Amino acid sequence: MGMKKTIGCILFWIGIGMLIMLLLDNGFIGLIIIATLLLVGYNLYHC
């Protein structure tokens, strides 16, 4: 049951991220946000 909740949460936040990127016009800012969130997520996952 926990795996379904985890995957659901991940898919929800991917959808939120896609919505934010749809609203942003500048691709460079999007790349900075993506890189920052990937680094933070990686560090949180491995701690």
OpenMM code with the backbone's topology and positions (N, CA, C; nanometers):
from openmm import Vec3, app, unit

residues = "MET GLY MET LYS LYS THR ILE GLY CYS ILE LEU PHE TRP ILE GLY ILE GLY MET LEU ILE MET LEU LEU LEU ASP ASN GLY PHE ILE GLY LEU ILE ILE ILE ALA THR LEU LEU LEU VAL GLY TYR ASN LEU TYR HIS CYS".split()
positions = [
    Vec3(0.0825, -0.1199, 0.0000),
    Vec3(0.0000, 0.0000, 0.0000),
    Vec3(0.0865, 0.1256, 0.0000),
    Vec3(0.2019, 0.1207, 0.0657),
    Vec3(0.2885, 0.2379, 0.0734),
    Vec3(0.3464, 0.2771, -0.0611),
    Vec3(0.3745, 0.1761, -0.1456),
    Vec3(0.4335, 0.2050, -0.2762),
    Vec3(0.3338, 0.2796, -0.3651),
    Vec3(0.2063, 0.2450, -0.3571),
    Vec3(0.1055, 0.3145, -0.4371),
    Vec3(0.0950, 0.4605, -0.3958),
    Vec3(0.1024, 0.4867, -0.2657),
    Vec3(0.0962, 0.6253, -0.2178),
    Vec3(0.2188, 0.7028, -0.2626),
    Vec3(0.3349, 0.6397, -0.2578),
    Vec3(0.4586, 0.7055, -0.2998),
    Vec3(0.4532, 0.7409, -0.4481),
    Vec3(0.4124, 0.6462, -0.5310),
    Vec3(0.4041, 0.6711, -0.6750),
    Vec3(0.2986, 0.7773, -0.7043),
    Vec3(0.1867, 0.7717, -0.6330),
    Vec3(0.0831, 0.8727, -0.6507),
    Vec3(0.1322, 1.0118, -0.6163),
    Vec3(0.2079, 1.0229, -0.5077),
    Vec3(0.2636, 1.1517, -0.4662),
    Vec3(0.3629, 1.2033, -0.5711),
    Vec3(0.4472, 1.1151, -0.6205),
    Vec3(0.5448, 1.1538, -0.7224),
    Vec3(0.4743, 1.2033, -0.8484),
    Vec3(0.3729, 1.1301, -0.8939),
    Vec3(0.3012, 1.1701, -1.0148),
    Vec3(0.2278, 1.3019, -0.9952),
    Vec3(0.1728, 1.3235, -0.8751),
    Vec3(0.1050, 1.4491, -0.8460),
    Vec3(0.2017, 1.5658, -0.8579),
    Vec3(0.3197, 1.5540, -0.7967),
    Vec3(0.4149, 1.6643, -0.7992),
    Vec3(0.4773, 1.6838, -0.9365),
    Vec3(0.4896, 1.5765, -1.0156),
    Vec3(0.5332, 1.5924, -1.1545),
    Vec3(0.4308, 1.6759, -1.2309),
    Vec3(0.3032, 1.6478, -1.2073),
    Vec3(0.1974, 1.7257, -1.2709),
    Vec3(0.2010, 1.8718, -1.2303),
    Vec3(0.2247, 1.8991, -1.1022),
    Vec3(0.2368, 2.0371, -1.0545),
    Vec3(0.3558, 2.1055, -1.1229),
    Vec3(0.4665, 2.0344, -1.1337),
    Vec3(0.5848, 2.0895, -1.2001),
    Vec3(0.5597, 2.1205, -1.3463),
    Vec3(0.4870, 2.0325, -1.4142),
    Vec3(0.4546, 2.0569, -1.5545),
    Vec3(0.3635, 2.1784, -1.5694),
    Vec3(0.2719, 2.1955, -1.4761),
    Vec3(0.1841, 2.3121, -1.4788),
    Vec3(0.2643, 2.4406, -1.4600),
    Vec3(0.3584, 2.4398, -1.3671),
    Vec3(0.4434, 2.5573, -1.3435),
    Vec3(0.5260, 2.5880, -1.4688),
    Vec3(0.5818, 2.4842, -1.5319),
    Vec3(0.6612, 2.5068, -1.6522),
    Vec3(0.5757, 2.5586, -1.7670),
    Vec3(0.4489, 2.5197, -1.7710),
    Vec3(0.3587, 2.5701, -1.8732),
    Vec3(0.3354, 2.7198, -1.8550),
    Vec3(0.3319, 2.7650, -1.7301),
    Vec3(0.3073, 2.9053, -1.7013),
    Vec3(0.4330, 2.9913, -1.7170),
    Vec3(0.5512, 2.9303, -1.7054),
    Vec3(0.6756, 3.0049, -1.7211),
    Vec3(0.7090, 3.0178, -1.8699),
    Vec3(0.7441, 3.1381, -1.9110),
    Vec3(0.7821, 3.1587, -2.0499),
    Vec3(0.9324, 3.1396, -2.0722),
    Vec3(1.0109, 3.1696, -1.9698),
    Vec3(1.1559, 3.1648, -1.9836),
    Vec3(1.2062, 3.0232, -1.9543),
    Vec3(1.2657, 2.9592, -2.0559),
    Vec3(1.3163, 2.8237, -2.0401),
    Vec3(1.4384, 2.8159, -1.9505),
    Vec3(1.5199, 2.9229, -1.9475),
    Vec3(1.6409, 2.9218, -1.8651),
    Vec3(1.6060, 2.9161, -1.7164),
    Vec3(1.5056, 2.9926, -1.6756),
    Vec3(1.4616, 2.9887, -1.5356),
    Vec3(1.4093, 2.8498, -1.5020),
    Vec3(1.3389, 2.7883, -1.5969),
    Vec3(1.2897, 2.6522, -1.5772),
    Vec3(1.4028, 2.5541, -1.5561),
    Vec3(1.5103, 2.5690, -1.6336),
    Vec3(1.6253, 2.4793, -1.6170),
    Vec3(1.6922, 2.4979, -1.4815),
    Vec3(1.7006, 2.6227, -1.4346),
    Vec3(1.7592, 2.6485, -1.3029),
    Vec3(1.6729, 2.5847, -1.1941),
    Vec3(1.5407, 2.5994, -1.2056),
    Vec3(1.4500, 2.5395, -1.1070),
    Vec3(1.4621, 2.3873, -1.1090),
    Vec3(1.4669, 2.3280, -1.2281),
    Vec3(1.4786, 2.1826, -1.2404),
    Vec3(1.6080, 2.1332, -1.1759),
    Vec3(1.7203, 2.1982, -1.2063),
    Vec3(1.8492, 2.1564, -1.1510),
    Vec3(1.8494, 2.1690, -0.9992),
    Vec3(1.7950, 2.2782, -0.9476),
    Vec3(1.7905, 2.2989, -0.8027),
    Vec3(1.7066, 2.1913, -0.7350),
    Vec3(1.5892, 2.1640, -0.7898),
    Vec3(1.5013, 2.0647, -0.7284),
    Vec3(1.5597, 1.9244, -0.7381),
    Vec3(1.6285, 1.8938, -0.8477),
    Vec3(1.6933, 1.7632, -0.8581),
    Vec3(1.8024, 1.7467, -0.7531),
    Vec3(1.8830, 1.8508, -0.7333),
    Vec3(1.9879, 1.8429, -0.6315),
    Vec3(1.9308, 1.8293, -0.4904),
    Vec3(1.8272, 1.9076, -0.4599),
    Vec3(1.7651, 1.9003, -0.3284),
    Vec3(1.7007, 1.7638, -0.3073),
    Vec3(1.6284, 1.7149, -0.4074),
    Vec3(1.5641, 1.5837, -0.3969),
    Vec3(1.6657, 1.4721, -0.3807),
    Vec3(1.7769, 1.4794, -0.4523),
    Vec3(1.8813, 1.3778, -0.4403),
    Vec3(1.9422, 1.3779, -0.2999),
    Vec3(1.9695, 1.4992, -0.2486),
    Vec3(2.0279, 1.5086, -0.1144),
    Vec3(1.9311, 1.4611, -0.0075),
    Vec3(1.8027, 1.4913, -0.0217),
    Vec3(1.7041, 1.4463, 0.0762),
    Vec3(1.6850, 1.2952, 0.0694),
    Vec3(1.6936, 1.2380, -0.0490),
    Vec3(1.6731, 1.0951, -0.0654),
    Vec3(1.7858, 1.0129, -0.0044),
    Vec3(1.9078, 1.0652, -0.0092),
    Vec3(2.0228, 0.9893, 0.0377),
    Vec3(2.0644, 1.0211, 0.1816),
    Vec3(1.9898, 1.1021, 0.2510),
    Vec3(2.0237, 1.1324, 0.3904),
    Vec3(1.9412, 1.0505, 0.4864),
] * unit.nanometer
topology = app.Topology()
chain = topology.addChain("A")
for resn in residues:
    res = topology.addResidue(resn, chain)
    for name in ("N", "CA", "C"):
        topology.addAtom(name, app.Element.getBySymbol(name[0]), res)
